[in-house]
Amino acid sequence: MGNITARLYEKDTPNTVENFVALAQGTRATLNPKTKKMEKLRLYDNITFHRVVAEQMIQSGDPTGTGSHNCGFTIRDEFLPGLRFDAAGKLAMANTGEPDSGGCQFFITAGPMREWTGKYTIFGVVVEGLGVVSKINHARVNGDKPVDPVKLTAVTIERVGPEPAKKKKK
């Protein structure tokens, strides 16, 4: 339906951004749904937005398209007071509802979802393509599954500016 460009909050949510980038580029092993083995693969290429909740969000990151894929690991939540679900276009890590249960599935908000603040790690924001998010969010659905699946063809990572300084270990 078009391109979506997001700015990732690498300085604020470094672990979540590192995980997302590694999965997008195929440098982190994840559970391959076909072989059931941990493998390095470009997880976000040629999958679908498998979950769409009108006026709330669009979700992807599950290569099975079911929403039940276990990627073989979880990551810690990174909540910051300044990162809020106060507008459309927030890029966040999906989870099971339990602390530190995110892994590979992510979503983009279609509007403000203030009640989600502190429940999901926001690790970026859409800077171009909110109209595309809106189009996907208004796709015909059966429950929360699009009737005509919308494909996520690829996630491309482009660094703009220097890497943030690494914190020195004590």
DSSP file (Angstrom, degrees, kcal/mol; ACC not computed):
  #  RESIDUE AA STRUCTURE BP1 BP2  ACC     N-H-->O    O-->H-N    N-H-->O    O-->H-N    TCO  KAPPA ALPHA  PHI   PSI    X-CA   Y-CA   Z-CA
    1    1 A M              0   0    0      0, 0.0     2,-0.3     0, 0.0   134,-0.1   0.000 360.0 360.0 360.0  -9.0    0.0    0.0    0.0
    2    2 A G        -     0   0    0      2,-0.0     2,-0.3   130,-0.0     0, 0.0  -0.873 360.0 -52.1 144.5-176.9    3.1    2.2    0.2
    3    3 A N        -     0   0    0     -2,-0.3     2,-0.4     2,-0.0   129,-0.3  -0.703  34.3-161.9 -97.9 146.4    6.2    3.0    2.2
    4    4 A I        -     0   0    0     -2,-0.3     2,-0.5   128,-0.1   125,-0.2  -0.998   6.6-165.4-123.7 127.8    6.4    3.7    5.9
    5    5 A T  E     -A  128   0A   0    123,-3.1   122,-3.0    -2,-0.4   123,-1.8  -0.961   9.1-175.4-115.7 129.8    9.5    5.4    7.3
    6    6 A A  E     -A  126   0A   0     -2,-0.5     2,-0.5   120,-0.3   120,-0.3  -0.936  23.4-136.0-124.5 147.1   10.1    5.4   11.1
    7    7 A R  E     -A  125   0A   0    118,-2.9   118,-2.0    -2,-0.4     2,-0.3  -0.895  27.7-140.5 -95.5 126.8   12.8    7.0   13.2
    8    8 A L  E     -A  124   0A   0     -2,-0.5     2,-1.5   116,-0.2   116,-0.3  -0.704   8.4-132.5 -92.3 141.9   14.0    4.5   15.8
    9    9 A Y     >  +     0   0    0    114,-2.6     4,-3.2    -2,-0.3     8,-0.2  -0.483  43.0 157.6 -90.4  65.0   14.8    5.7   19.4
   10   10 A E  T  4 S+     0   0    0     -2,-1.5    -1,-0.2     1,-0.2     8,-0.1   0.854  71.6  48.7 -60.7 -38.1   18.2    4.0   19.6
   11   11 A K  T  4 S+     0   0    0     -3,-0.3    -1,-0.2     1,-0.2    -2,-0.1   0.873 119.7  37.2 -70.4 -36.4   19.4    6.2   22.4
   12   12 A D  T  4 S+     0   0    0      1,-0.2    -2,-0.2    -3,-0.1    -1,-0.2   0.846 132.6  22.4 -86.9 -37.0   16.3    5.8   24.5
   13   13 A T  S  X S+     0   0    0     -4,-3.2     4,-2.4     1,-0.1     5,-0.2  -0.526  72.4 160.8-129.2  64.0   15.4    2.1   23.9
   14   14 A P  H  > S+     0   0    0      0, 0.0     4,-2.5     0, 0.0     5,-0.2   0.843  71.8  49.2 -61.5 -38.6   18.7    0.6   22.8
   15   15 A N  H  > S+     0   0    0      2,-0.2     4,-2.1     1,-0.2     5,-0.1   0.910 113.3  45.9 -69.7 -40.9   18.0   -3.0   23.4
   16   16 A T  H  > S+     0   0    0      2,-0.2     4,-2.6     1,-0.2    -1,-0.2   0.920 115.4  46.6 -67.8 -43.4   14.6   -3.0   21.6
   17   17 A V  H  X S+     0   0    0     -4,-2.4     4,-2.8     2,-0.2     5,-0.3   0.926 111.8  51.0 -64.3 -44.4   16.0   -1.1   18.6
   18   18 A E  H  X S+     0   0    0     -4,-2.5     4,-2.4    -5,-0.2    -1,-0.2   0.911 112.2  47.7 -59.1 -42.3   19.1   -3.5   18.5
   19   19 A N  H  X S+     0   0    0     -4,-2.1     4,-2.3     2,-0.2    -2,-0.2   0.939 113.3  47.1 -62.9 -49.1   16.7   -6.5   18.5
   20   20 A F  H  X S+     0   0    0     -4,-2.6     4,-2.4     1,-0.2    -2,-0.2   0.922 114.3  46.8 -60.2 -46.8   14.4   -5.0   15.8
   21   21 A V  H  X S+     0   0    0     -4,-2.8     4,-2.5     1,-0.2    -1,-0.2   0.919 111.9  50.6 -63.5 -44.3   17.3   -4.1   13.6
   22   22 A A  H  X>S+     0   0    0     -4,-2.4     5,-2.3    -5,-0.3     4,-1.1   0.893 112.4  46.7 -62.9 -40.2   19.0   -7.5   14.0
   23   23 A L  H  <5S+     0   0    0     -4,-2.3    20,-1.7     3,-0.2    21,-0.5   0.890 113.1  49.5 -68.1 -38.8   15.8   -9.3   13.1
   24   24 A A  H  <5S+     0   0    0     -4,-2.4   131,-0.2     1,-0.2    -2,-0.2   0.880 117.8  39.6 -65.9 -38.2   15.2   -7.0   10.1
   25   25 A Q  H  <5S-     0   0    0     -4,-2.5    -1,-0.2    -5,-0.2    17,-0.2   0.545 110.3-118.5 -91.3  -8.0   18.8   -7.6    8.9
   26   26 A G  T  <5S+     0   0    0     -4,-1.1    -3,-0.2    15,-0.4    16,-0.2   0.782  78.7 120.5  78.6  26.9   19.0  -11.3    9.7
   27   27 A T      < +     0   0    0     -5,-2.3     2,-0.4    -6,-0.2    -4,-0.2   0.448  60.6  66.7-103.0  -1.0   21.8  -11.0   12.2
   28   28 A R  S    S-     0   0    0     -6,-1.0    13,-0.6    13,-0.2     2,-0.2  -0.974  85.8-119.3-119.6 134.2   20.0  -12.4   15.2
   29   29 A A  E     +F   40   0B   0     -2,-0.4     2,-0.3    11,-0.2    11,-0.3  -0.471  37.2 173.6 -71.3 138.8   18.8  -16.0   15.4
   30   30 A T  E     -F   39   0B   0      9,-2.9     9,-2.8    -2,-0.2     2,-0.6  -0.930  43.3 -81.7-139.4 161.8   15.1  -16.5   15.8
   31   31 A L  E     -F   38   0B   0     40,-2.1     7,-0.2    -2,-0.3    41,-0.1  -0.536  41.1-140.4 -71.3 115.6   12.8  -19.6   15.7
   32   32 A N     >  -     0   0    0      5,-2.8     4,-2.7    -2,-0.6     5,-0.4  -0.665   5.4-148.0 -76.3 120.4   12.2  -20.6   12.1
   33   33 A P  T  4 S+     0   0    0      0, 0.0    -1,-0.2     0, 0.0    -2,-0.0   0.747  94.6  47.1 -65.2 -21.5    8.5  -21.6   12.0
   34   34 A K  T  4 S+     0   0    0      3,-0.1    -2,-0.0     1,-0.1    -3,-0.0   0.918 124.8  25.9 -84.1 -46.4    9.2  -24.1    9.2
   35   35 A T  T  4 S-     0   0    0      2,-0.2     3,-0.1     4,-0.0    -1,-0.1   0.646  91.5-136.9 -92.3 -15.9   12.3  -25.9   10.6
   36   36 A K     <  +     0   0    0     -4,-2.7     2,-0.3     1,-0.3    -5,-0.1   0.751  66.7 118.5  62.0  25.7   11.6  -25.2   14.4
   37   37 A K  S    S-     0   0    0     -5,-0.4    -5,-2.8    -7,-0.1     2,-0.5  -0.881  76.7-102.5-119.2 152.8   15.3  -24.3   14.8
   38   38 A M  E     +F   31   0B   0     -2,-0.3     2,-0.3    -7,-0.2    -7,-0.2  -0.635  56.5 162.0 -73.2 122.3   17.0  -21.1   15.8
   39   39 A E  E     -F   30   0B   0     -9,-2.8    -9,-2.9    -2,-0.5     2,-0.7  -0.974  44.3-114.0-142.6 153.2   18.3  -19.5   12.6
   40   40 A K  E     +F   29   0B   0     -2,-0.3     2,-0.3   -11,-0.3   -11,-0.2  -0.818  54.5 143.9 -88.1 117.5   19.4  -16.2   11.3
   41   41 A L        -     0   0    0     -2,-0.7     2,-1.6   -13,-0.6   -15,-0.4  -0.986  63.5 -96.1-150.5 155.3   17.0  -14.9    8.7
   42   42 A R    >   -     0   0    0     -2,-0.3     3,-1.4   -17,-0.2   -18,-0.2  -0.585  45.2-171.4 -74.5  92.4   15.5  -11.6    7.6
   43   43 A L  T 3  S+     0   0    0    -20,-1.7    -1,-0.2    -2,-1.6   -19,-0.2   0.780  73.4  51.4 -62.0 -32.7   12.4  -12.1    9.7
   44   44 A Y  T >  S+     0   0    0    -21,-0.5     3,-0.6    -3,-0.1     2,-0.4   0.382  81.0 110.1 -93.6   5.5   10.4   -9.2    8.4
   45   45 A D  T <  S-     0   0    0     -3,-1.4   109,-0.2     1,-0.2   108,-0.2  -0.688  90.5  -6.7 -84.8 129.7   10.7   -9.8    4.7
   46   46 A N  T 3  S+     0   0    0    107,-1.0    -1,-0.2   106,-0.6     2,-0.2   0.880  98.1 125.0  58.0  46.2    7.5  -10.9    2.9
   47   47 A I  E <   -G  152   0C   0    105,-1.8   105,-3.9    -3,-0.6     2,-0.3  -0.621  52.8-113.5-116.8-176.2    5.2  -11.3    5.9
   48   48 A T  E     -G  151   0C   0     14,-0.5     2,-1.3   103,-0.3    13,-0.4  -0.732  21.6-108.5-117.5 164.9    1.8   -9.7    6.6
   49   49 A F  E     -G  150   0C   0    101,-2.5   101,-0.5    -2,-0.3    11,-0.2  -0.828  46.0-178.7 -83.4  96.3    0.2   -7.3    8.9
   50   50 A H        +     0   0    0     -2,-1.3     2,-0.4     9,-0.5    10,-0.2   0.610  58.3  45.4 -82.4 -13.5   -1.6  -10.1   10.5
   51   51 A R  E     +B   59   0A   0      8,-1.4     8,-2.9    94,-0.2     2,-0.4  -0.992  58.1 174.9-137.2 128.6   -3.6   -8.1   13.0
   52   52 A V  E     -B   58   0A   0     92,-3.0     2,-0.6    -2,-0.4     6,-0.2  -0.984   6.6-173.7-134.5 121.0   -5.5   -4.8   12.4
   53   53 A V  E >>  -B   57   0A   0      4,-2.6     3,-2.5    -2,-0.4     4,-1.8  -0.957  36.0-114.1-117.0 112.7   -7.7   -3.2   15.1
   54   54 A A  T 34 S-     0   0    0     -2,-0.6    84,-0.1     1,-0.3     4,-0.0  -0.108  94.0  -0.5 -51.6 134.2   -9.6   -0.2   13.7
   55   55 A E  T 34 S+     0   0    0      1,-0.1    -1,-0.3    82,-0.1    83,-0.1   0.460 130.3  65.3  66.1   3.6   -8.6    3.2   15.1
   56   56 A Q  T <4 S-     0   0    0     -3,-2.5    54,-2.9     1,-0.3    55,-0.8   0.748 100.4 -44.7-115.9 -64.0   -6.0    1.5   17.3
   57   57 A M  E  <  -BC  53 109A   0     -4,-1.8    -4,-2.6    52,-0.3     2,-0.4  -0.990  28.7-126.1-165.6 167.7   -3.1   -0.3   15.5
   58   58 A I  E     -BC  52 108A   0     50,-1.9    50,-2.3    -2,-0.3     2,-0.4  -0.983  31.6-157.8-123.3 139.6   -1.6   -2.5   12.8
   59   59 A Q  E     +BC  51 107A   0     -8,-2.9    -8,-1.4    -2,-0.4    -9,-0.5  -0.941  20.3 152.2-127.9 142.1    0.6   -5.4   13.9
   60   60 A S  E     + C   0 106A   0     46,-2.5    46,-2.3    -2,-0.4   -11,-0.1  -0.786  31.0  99.3-145.0-172.7    3.3   -7.5   12.1
   61   61 A G        +     0   0    0    -13,-0.4   -12,-0.1    44,-0.3    -1,-0.1   0.449  58.0 110.3 104.4   2.4    6.4   -9.5   12.9
   62   62 A D    >   -     0   0    0    -14,-0.4     3,-1.5     1,-0.1   -14,-0.5  -0.927  50.3-162.1-112.0 109.7    4.9  -13.0   12.9
   63   63 A P  T 3  S+     0   0    0      0, 0.0    -1,-0.1     0, 0.0   -31,-0.0   0.678  91.2  57.5 -66.1 -15.2    6.1  -15.0    9.9
   64   64 A T  T 3  S-     0   0    0     -3,-0.1    -2,-0.0   -17,-0.0   -17,-0.0   0.660 100.5-135.4 -85.5 -16.1    3.2  -17.5   10.3
   65   65 A G  S <  S+     0   0    0     -3,-1.5   -16,-0.0   -17,-0.1   -18,-0.0   0.597  80.8  99.3  73.9  10.6    0.7  -14.7   10.0
   66   66 A T  S    S-     0   0    0     79,-0.0    -1,-0.1   -15,-0.0    79,-0.0   0.681  86.4-125.7-101.5 -21.7   -1.3  -16.1   12.9
   67   67 A G  S    S+     0   0    0     -5,-0.0    38,-0.1   -16,-0.0    -7,-0.0   0.403  92.7  89.2  88.2  -2.7   -0.1  -13.8   15.8
   68   68 A S        +     0   0    0      2,-0.1     2,-0.2    -6,-0.0    -6,-0.0   0.316  51.3 131.4-110.2   8.3    0.9  -16.8   17.8
   69   69 A H        -     0   0    0      1,-0.1     2,-0.6     2,-0.0    35,-0.2  -0.411  46.2-149.9 -66.8 131.9    4.5  -17.3   16.7
   70   70 A N        -     0   0    0     -2,-0.2    -1,-0.1     1,-0.1    -2,-0.1  -0.917   2.1-157.6 -98.9 117.8    7.1  -17.7   19.4
   71   71 A C        -     0   0    0     -2,-0.6   -40,-2.1     2,-0.3    -1,-0.1   0.471  43.1-106.8 -81.5   1.3   10.3  -16.2   18.1
   72   72 A G  S    S+     0   0    0    -42,-0.2     2,-0.3     1,-0.2    -1,-0.1   0.466  90.5  44.0  94.6   0.9   12.4  -18.3   20.6
   73   73 A F        -     0   0    0     28,-0.1     2,-0.3   -42,-0.1    -2,-0.3  -0.973  64.1-140.3-161.7 167.3   13.4  -15.5   23.0
   74   74 A T        -     0   0    0     -2,-0.3     2,-0.3    29,-0.1    29,-0.2  -0.920  13.4-144.7-130.7 161.9   12.0  -12.5   24.8
   75   75 A I  B     -H  102   0D   0     27,-2.2    27,-0.7    -2,-0.3     2,-0.1  -0.885  26.7 -97.8-125.2 158.8   13.5   -9.0   25.5
   76   76 A R        -     0   0    0     -2,-0.3     2,-0.1    25,-0.1   -60,-0.0  -0.435  40.7-108.4 -73.9 145.7   13.2   -6.7   28.5
   77   77 A D        -     0   0    0     -2,-0.1     2,-0.4     1,-0.0    -1,-0.1  -0.421  24.1-158.8 -67.8 148.5   10.8   -3.8   28.5
   78   78 A E        +     0   0    0     -2,-0.1     2,-0.5   -65,-0.1    44,-0.3  -0.794  17.2 176.0-131.1  88.7   12.2   -0.3   28.1
   79   79 A F        -     0   0    0     -2,-0.4    42,-0.1    42,-0.1     3,-0.0  -0.812   4.9-176.3 -97.8 132.4    9.7    2.2   29.4
   80   80 A L    >   -     0   0    0     -2,-0.5     3,-1.5     3,-0.3    38,-0.1  -0.985  31.2-128.6-127.1 140.2   10.6    5.8   29.6
   81   81 A P  T 3  S+     0   0    0      0, 0.0    -1,-0.1     0, 0.0    36,-0.0   0.815 107.8  52.7 -56.9 -32.7    8.3    8.6   31.0
   82   82 A G  T 3  S+     0   0    0      1,-0.1     2,-0.8    -3,-0.0    -3,-0.0   0.620  90.7  83.6 -81.3 -11.9    8.6   10.8   27.9
   83   83 A L    <   +     0   0    0     -3,-1.5     2,-0.3     2,-0.1    -3,-0.3  -0.819  62.3 161.3 -97.8 107.7    7.6    8.0   25.5
   84   84 A R        -     0   0    0     -2,-0.8     2,-1.6    33,-0.1     3,-0.2  -0.875  51.9-119.5-127.4 155.2    3.8    7.9   25.4
   85   85 A F        +     0   0    0     -2,-0.3    28,-1.5    29,-0.2    31,-0.2  -0.510  67.1 131.5 -86.9  65.4    1.1    6.6   23.1
   86   86 A D        +     0   0    0     -2,-1.6     2,-0.3    26,-0.2    -1,-0.2   0.364  65.6  17.9-103.1   3.6   -0.3   10.1   22.6
   87   87 A A  S >  S-     0   0    0     24,-0.3     3,-0.6    -3,-0.2    24,-0.3  -0.976  88.0 -78.8-161.1 168.0   -0.6   10.1   18.8
   88   88 A A  T 3  S+     0   0    0     -2,-0.3    22,-0.2    22,-0.3    -2,-0.1  -0.349 101.6  48.2 -66.8 156.4   -0.7    7.9   15.7
   89   89 A G  T 3   +     0   0    0     20,-2.6    37,-2.7     1,-0.3     2,-0.4   0.554  65.2 148.4  92.3   8.8    2.5    6.5   14.4
   90   90 A K  E <   -D  125   0A   0     -3,-0.6    19,-2.0    35,-0.2     2,-0.6  -0.662  36.9-148.3 -78.7 128.6    4.1    5.1   17.5
   91   91 A L  E     +DE 124 108A   0     33,-2.5    32,-2.6    -2,-0.4    33,-1.1  -0.870  29.5 167.4 -98.3 121.7    6.2    2.0   16.7
   92   92 A A  E     -DE 122 107A   0     15,-2.8    15,-2.7    -2,-0.6     2,-0.5  -0.933  39.3-107.1-140.1 157.6    6.1   -0.4   19.7
   93   93 A M  E     - E   0 106A   0     28,-2.3    28,-0.5    -2,-0.3    13,-0.3  -0.732  35.4-135.7 -84.7 124.8    7.1   -4.0   20.6
   94   94 A A        +     0   0    0     11,-2.2     9,-0.5    -2,-0.5     2,-0.3  -0.382  28.8 178.1 -72.3 158.4    4.0   -6.2   21.1
   95   95 A N        -     0   0    0      7,-0.2     7,-0.1    -2,-0.1    25,-0.0  -0.896  43.1-102.1-150.3-178.7    4.0   -8.6   24.1
   96   96 A T        -     0   0    0      2,-0.3     6,-0.0    -2,-0.3    -2,-0.0   0.518  66.7 -96.8 -87.1  -5.1    1.8  -11.2   25.8
   97   97 A G  S    S+     0   0    0      1,-0.5     3,-0.1    22,-0.2     5,-0.0   0.181  97.8 106.1 103.4 -14.5    0.6   -8.8   28.5
   98   98 A E  S >  S-     0   0    0      1,-0.1     3,-0.9     3,-0.0    -1,-0.5  -0.671  83.8 -90.2 -93.1 152.5    3.3  -10.0   30.9
   99   99 A P  T 3  S+     0   0    0      0, 0.0    -1,-0.1     0, 0.0    20,-0.0  -0.293 106.8   6.7 -59.2 145.4    6.4   -8.0   31.7
  100  100 A D  T 3  S+     0   0    0      1,-0.1   -24,-0.0    -3,-0.1    -5,-0.0   0.828  91.0 124.7  54.4  40.5    9.4   -8.5   29.5
  101  101 A S    <   +     0   0    0     -3,-0.9    -1,-0.1   -27,-0.1   -25,-0.1   0.312  33.8 111.4-114.2   7.3    7.5  -10.8   27.1
  102  102 A G  B     +H   75   0D   0    -27,-0.7   -27,-2.2    -7,-0.1    -7,-0.2  -0.335  26.4 146.2 -74.8 164.2    8.2   -9.0   23.8
  103  103 A G        -     0   0    0     -9,-0.5    -1,-0.1     2,-0.4   -29,-0.1   0.176  70.0 -17.7-157.7 -71.3   10.3  -10.5   21.1
  104  104 A C  S    S+     0   0    0    -35,-0.2     2,-0.3   -31,-0.1    -2,-0.1   0.594  99.4  92.8-130.5 -21.1    9.7  -10.1   17.4
  105  105 A Q        +     0   0    0    -11,-0.2   -11,-2.2   -36,-0.1    -2,-0.4  -0.583  50.1 175.6 -82.4 142.9    6.1   -8.8   16.9
  106  106 A F  E     -CE  60  93A   0    -46,-2.3   -46,-2.5   -13,-0.3     2,-0.3  -0.898  12.7-156.4-139.2 165.7    5.6   -5.1   16.7
  107  107 A F  E     -CE  59  92A   0    -15,-2.7   -15,-2.8    -2,-0.3     2,-0.4  -0.962  10.8-142.7-143.3 162.6    2.8   -2.7   16.0
  108  108 A I  E     -CE  58  91A   0    -50,-2.3   -50,-1.9    -2,-0.3   -17,-0.2  -0.996  29.0-123.1-125.0 128.8    2.2    0.9   14.8
  109  109 A T  E     -C   57   0A   0    -19,-2.0   -20,-2.6    -2,-0.4   -52,-0.3  -0.412  11.6-160.5 -73.9 147.6   -0.6    2.9   16.4
  110  110 A A  S    S-     0   0    0    -54,-2.9   -22,-0.3   -22,-0.2   -53,-0.2   0.425  77.7  -7.8-101.5  -4.7   -3.3    4.4   14.2
  111  111 A G  S    S-     0   0    0    -55,-0.8   -24,-0.3   -24,-0.3   -21,-0.2  -0.952 102.5 -47.7-171.1 179.1   -4.3    6.9   16.8
  112  112 A P        +     0   0    0      0, 0.0   -26,-0.2     0, 0.0   -24,-0.1  -0.435  43.6 178.1 -65.0 136.0   -3.6    7.9   20.5
  113  113 A M    >   +     0   0    0    -28,-1.5     3,-2.8   -26,-0.2     4,-0.4  -0.508   7.6 168.2-134.7  62.1   -3.8    4.9   22.8
  114  114 A R  G >  S+     0   0    0      1,-0.3     3,-1.5     2,-0.2   -29,-0.2   0.778  70.6  65.4 -52.3 -33.1   -2.9    6.6   26.1
  115  115 A E  G 3  S+     0   0    0      1,-0.3    -1,-0.3    -3,-0.1    -2,-0.0   0.627  94.3  61.9 -68.5 -10.8   -3.9    3.5   28.1
  116  116 A W  G X> S+     0   0    0     -3,-2.8     3,-2.4   -31,-0.2     4,-1.0   0.608  73.6 116.5 -88.4 -12.9   -1.0    1.5   26.5
  117  117 A T  T <4 S+     0   0    0     -3,-1.5   -33,-0.1    -4,-0.4     4,-0.1  -0.351  84.1  16.4 -58.7 130.7    1.7    3.8   27.9
  118  118 A G  T 34 S+     0   0    0      2,-0.5    -1,-0.3   -35,-0.3     3,-0.1   0.464 114.9  77.3  83.7   2.5    3.9    1.8   30.3
  119  119 A K  T <4 S+     0   0    0     -3,-2.4     2,-0.4     1,-0.3    -2,-0.2   0.640  97.1  32.0-112.3 -24.4    2.6   -1.5   28.9
  120  120 A Y  S  < S-     0   0    0     -4,-1.0     2,-0.6   -43,-0.0    -2,-0.5  -0.989  84.4-111.8-135.4 142.9    4.5   -1.7   25.6
  121  121 A T        -     0   0    0    -28,-0.5   -28,-2.3    -2,-0.4     2,-0.6  -0.643  24.9-150.2 -76.0 118.5    8.0   -0.4   24.7
  122  122 A I  E     + D   0  92A   0     -2,-0.6   -30,-0.3   -44,-0.3     3,-0.1  -0.811  25.3 166.7 -85.1 120.2    7.8    2.4   22.2
  123  123 A F  E     -     0   0A   0    -32,-2.6  -114,-2.6    -2,-0.6     2,-0.3   0.286  56.8  -1.6-122.3  10.7   11.0    2.2   20.1
  124  124 A G  E     -AD   8  91A   0    -33,-1.1   -33,-2.5  -116,-0.3     2,-0.3  -0.985  56.4-128.0-177.9 177.8   10.2    4.6   17.3
  125  125 A V  E     -AD   7  90A   0   -118,-2.0  -118,-2.9    -2,-0.3     2,-0.3  -0.996  29.9-110.0-145.6 141.0    7.8    6.9   15.5
  126  126 A V  E     +A    6   0A   0    -37,-2.7  -120,-0.3    -2,-0.3     3,-0.1  -0.560  32.2 174.2 -71.0 126.9    6.5    7.1   11.9
  127  127 A V  E    S+     0   0A   0   -122,-3.0     2,-0.3     1,-0.4  -121,-0.2   0.602  71.6  20.5-108.7 -19.0    8.0   10.2   10.2
  128  128 A E  E    S+A    5   0A   0   -123,-1.8  -123,-3.1     1,-0.1    -1,-0.4  -0.979 110.9  40.6-146.1 138.6    6.6    9.4    6.7
  129  129 A G     >  +     0   0    0     -2,-0.3     4,-2.0  -125,-0.2     3,-0.5   0.664  52.7 139.4 103.6  18.3    3.7    7.2    5.7
  130  130 A L  H  > S+     0   0    0      1,-0.2     4,-2.4     2,-0.2     5,-0.1   0.840  77.0  59.0 -61.8 -30.2    1.0    7.8    8.3
  131  131 A G  H  > S+     0   0    0      2,-0.2     4,-2.3     1,-0.2    -1,-0.2   0.863 104.0  50.3 -64.3 -35.1   -1.5    7.7    5.4
  132  132 A V  H  > S+     0   0    0     -3,-0.5     4,-2.6  -129,-0.3     5,-0.2   0.916 108.8  51.4 -67.8 -43.7   -0.3    4.2    4.6
  133  133 A V  H  X S+     0   0    0     -4,-2.0     4,-2.4     1,-0.2    -2,-0.2   0.923 111.3  48.9 -56.6 -44.4   -0.7    3.2    8.3
  134  134 A S  H  X S+     0   0    0     -4,-2.4     4,-1.2     2,-0.2    -2,-0.2   0.900 109.4  51.3 -63.9 -42.2   -4.3    4.6    8.1
  135  135 A K  H >< S+     0   0    0     -4,-2.3     3,-0.5     1,-0.2    -2,-0.2   0.933 112.9  45.2 -60.8 -45.8   -5.0    2.7    4.8
  136  136 A I  H >< S+     0   0    0     -4,-2.6     3,-1.7     1,-0.2    -1,-0.2   0.902 110.0  55.9 -62.9 -40.0   -3.9   -0.6    6.4
  137  137 A N  H 3< S+     0   0    0     -4,-2.4    -1,-0.2     1,-0.3    -2,-0.2   0.726 107.2  49.8 -66.5 -21.2   -5.9    0.2    9.5
  138  138 A H  T << S+     0   0    0     -4,-1.2    -1,-0.3    -3,-0.5    -2,-0.2   0.212  82.4 126.3-103.2  15.5   -9.0    0.6    7.5
  139  139 A A  S <  S-     0   0    0     -3,-1.7     2,-0.2     1,-0.1   -85,-0.1  -0.368  74.6 -93.0 -66.8 151.5   -8.7   -2.7    5.6
  140  140 A R        -     0   0    0      8,-0.1     7,-2.8     6,-0.1     8,-0.5  -0.474  53.6-169.9 -65.5 135.5  -11.6   -5.1    5.7
  141  141 A V  E     -I  146   0E   0      5,-0.3     2,-0.5    -2,-0.2     3,-0.1  -0.889  31.8-145.4-128.3 157.7  -11.2   -7.5    8.6
  142  142 A N  E >  S-I  145   0E   0      3,-2.9     3,-1.4    -2,-0.3     2,-0.7  -0.946  90.8 -37.7-116.7 102.5  -12.7  -10.7    9.9
  143  143 A G  T 3  S-     0   0    0     -2,-0.5    -2,-0.1     1,-0.2   -92,-0.0  -0.743 126.6 -33.7  74.7-115.1  -12.3  -10.2   13.7
  144  144 A D  T 3  S+     0   0    0     -2,-0.7   -92,-3.0   -94,-0.1    -1,-0.2   0.199 119.3 100.3-119.0  14.7   -8.9   -8.5   13.7
  145  145 A K  E <  S-I  142   0E   0     -3,-1.4    -3,-2.9   -94,-0.2   -94,-0.2  -0.880  78.8-115.7-102.5 125.0   -7.4  -10.4   10.7
  146  146 A P  E     -I  141   0E   0      0, 0.0    -5,-0.3     0, 0.0    -2,-0.1  -0.328  12.4-143.4 -58.7 135.8   -7.4   -8.6    7.3
  147  147 A V  S    S+     0   0    0     -7,-2.8    -6,-0.1     1,-0.3    -8,-0.0   0.918 101.0  34.2 -65.4 -44.6   -9.6  -10.3    4.8
  148  148 A D  S    S-     0   0    0     -8,-0.5    -1,-0.3    -3,-0.0    -8,-0.1  -0.911 103.9-126.1-110.2 100.6   -7.1   -9.5    2.1
  149  149 A P        -     0   0    0      0, 0.0     2,-0.6     0, 0.0   -99,-0.1  -0.130  13.8-137.7 -53.8 136.2   -3.7   -9.7    3.8
  150  150 A V  E     -G   49   0C   0   -101,-0.5  -101,-2.5   -14,-0.1     2,-0.3  -0.855  23.1-134.3 -96.0 123.7   -1.5   -6.6    3.5
  151  151 A K  E     -G   48   0C   0     -2,-0.6     2,-0.8  -103,-0.2  -103,-0.3  -0.586  10.6-152.3 -86.8 137.7    2.1   -7.6    2.9
  152  152 A L  E     -G   47   0C   0   -105,-3.9  -105,-1.8    -2,-0.3  -106,-0.6  -0.924  18.6-174.3 -98.0 104.0    5.2   -6.2    4.6
  153  153 A T        -     0   0    0     -2,-0.8  -107,-1.0     1,-0.3     2,-0.3   0.898  55.9 -25.3 -74.4 -39.7    7.7   -6.7    1.8
  154  154 A A        -     0   0    0   -109,-0.2     2,-0.5    -3,-0.1    -1,-0.3  -0.978  45.0-133.4-167.4 155.3   10.8   -5.6    3.6
  155  155 A V        -     0   0    0     -2,-0.3     2,-0.5  -131,-0.2  -111,-0.1  -0.988  25.6-165.0-115.1 122.5   12.3   -3.6    6.4
  156  156 A T        -     0   0    0     -2,-0.5     2,-0.5     2,-0.0  -131,-0.1  -0.918   6.2-150.8-109.8 132.0   15.3   -1.5    5.4
  157  157 A I        +     0   0    0     -2,-0.5     2,-0.4  -136,-0.1    -2,-0.0  -0.891  15.0 179.7-105.6 128.2   17.5    0.0    8.1
  158  158 A E        -     0   0    0     -2,-0.5     2,-0.4     2,-0.0    -2,-0.0  -0.984  20.1-141.1-129.0 120.9   19.4    3.2    7.3
  159  159 A R        -     0   0    0     -2,-0.4     2,-0.5     4,-0.0     4,-0.1  -0.673  15.7-171.8 -81.7 129.7   21.6    4.9    9.8
  160  160 A V        -     0   0    0     -2,-0.4    -2,-0.0     2,-0.1    -1,-0.0  -0.976  60.0  -3.6-119.9 114.8   21.5    8.7    9.9
  161  161 A G  S    S-     0   0    0     -2,-0.5     2,-0.0     2,-0.0     0, 0.0  -0.236 102.8 -42.8  92.3 173.3   24.1   10.2   12.1
  162  162 A P        -     0   0    0      0, 0.0    -2,-0.1     0, 0.0     3,-0.1  -0.283  64.8 -95.0 -74.4 159.3   26.7    8.5   14.4
  163  163 A E        -     0   0    0      1,-0.1     3,-0.1    -4,-0.1    -2,-0.0  -0.454  50.8 -99.9 -66.4 146.1   26.0    5.6   16.6
  164  164 A P        -     0   0    0      0, 0.0    -1,-0.1     0, 0.0     2,-0.1  -0.345  46.6 -91.5 -65.9 152.0   25.1    6.7   20.2
  165  165 A A        -     0   0    0      1,-0.1     2,-0.3    -3,-0.1     3,-0.0  -0.399  42.2-120.6 -64.5 137.3   28.0    6.4   22.7
  166  166 A K        -     0   0    0     -2,-0.1     2,-0.3    -3,-0.1    -1,-0.1  -0.602  25.7-114.9 -79.4 138.8   28.1    3.1   24.5
  167  167 A K        -     0   0    0     -2,-0.3     2,-0.3     1,-0.1    -1,-0.1  -0.567  31.7-120.5 -73.2 134.9   27.7    3.3   28.3
  168  168 A K        -     0   0    0     -2,-0.3     2,-0.2     1,-0.1    -1,-0.1  -0.572  23.7-122.3 -78.2 136.4   30.9    2.1   30.0
  169  169 A K              0   0    0     -2,-0.3    -1,-0.1     1,-0.1     0, 0.0  -0.562 360.0 360.0 -77.9 142.1   30.5   -0.9   32.3
  170  170 A K              0   0    0     -2,-0.2    -1,-0.1     0, 0.0    -2,-0.0   0.450 360.0 360.0 -82.1 360.0   31.5   -0.3   35.9
